[in-house]
Amino acid sequence: MKEINLPKVIFGTSGLGNLYVALPDEAKRAIVAESVRCSPKPAVFDSAGKYGAGLALESLGKSLKQLNVNPSDVLISNKLGWLRTELKTAEPTFEPGVWRNLKYDAVQRISYEGILECYEQGDELLGDYRAELVSVHDPDEYLAAAKDELERAQRYLDILEAYRALKELKQDGKVKGIGVGSKDWQIVKKIAHDVKLDWVMIANSMTIHNHPRELVEFMQELEKQGTQIINSAVFNGGFLTGSDYYNYRLTDPIKDKGLYHWREQFYQLCSDHQIKPADACVAFGLNAPGVNSIALNTTNPDRVSQNVALASLKIPTQFWIEMKQCGLVDESYASAYL
């Protein structure tokens, strides 16, 4: 994927799929317009059939068309593996309580045929636009649903078959790059050892709050191989910037006392140095080993330009020194990345 130079900031589209809040079409269009305006061309959008059961893809394609954006001025990543289906229950069966006002449900389809079906449906939803970066979405969830080790082994073969389909799409010139999107970096590592990937998206895993040493070593390995890394969900699902959700799970101030204590100390240190918590989170996530880009979401059009500006911010060294001294950043984490 050497011909693709990813910008520092990639625009996540879960908000276009009504994550946590149902946005009006005008707001979605304004977010897309600002994203295109603020980014070097092509503007890169990260989407998925899972986001709002295809609503994010649909809203993205519709907004781009209404804005008369040239298809060559955007690069769309579609994480494949979830297929839009009819809604037969009061609310969608996937990730209940997270998405708002959806008219469809989604089911996981990870196999050779299933992934091609997701790819074709995704491009239909995008309308005049198409996804040129593709990946298998949530392979960790697919494996976790196995009843026993035998079924888990079969499910992993399904994942490899899905990648066989993606490889064919690339060979046929229909897509430019193949990757993976997963919340469990160890599954990313397993797949990366079995499949030639152009890029990986690491979600919820390499953040200012959570940065395991083994993950750092794996990211250094990817960097040596020339595999591009996109860091996503650097706010741990919004918790680090004030939300009650940590990695999409509603927290409990009593049961999750440790999380809240960490956040209080982090906020105090940010206040002492007059640094916004979001700025520190983005700086940490973007400077992690091998990271080319960071994916940022917003449901506010006015935040887009601010998000892009975050990528250029410099955080004083003294702040990182004190983060380590307070035990908020692992003391073994290399200062070269801070």
Secondary structure, 3 states (H helix, E strand, C coil): CCCCCCCCEEEECHHHHCECCCCCHHHHHHHHHHHHHHCCCCEEEEEECCCCCCHHHHHHHHHHHHCCCCHHHEEEEEEECEEEEECCCCCCCCCCCCECCCCEEEEECCCHHHHHHHHHHHHHHHCCCCEEEEEEECHHHHHHCCCCHHHHHHHHHHHHHHHHHHHHHHHCCCCCEEEEEECCHHHHHHHHHHCCCCEEEEECCCCCCCCCHHHHHHHHHHHHHCCEEEEECCCCCCHHHCCCEECCEECCCCCCHHHHHHHHHHHHHHHHCCCCHHHHHHHHHHCCCCEEEEEECCCCCCHHHHHHHHCCCCCCHHHHHHHHHCCCCCCCCCHHHC
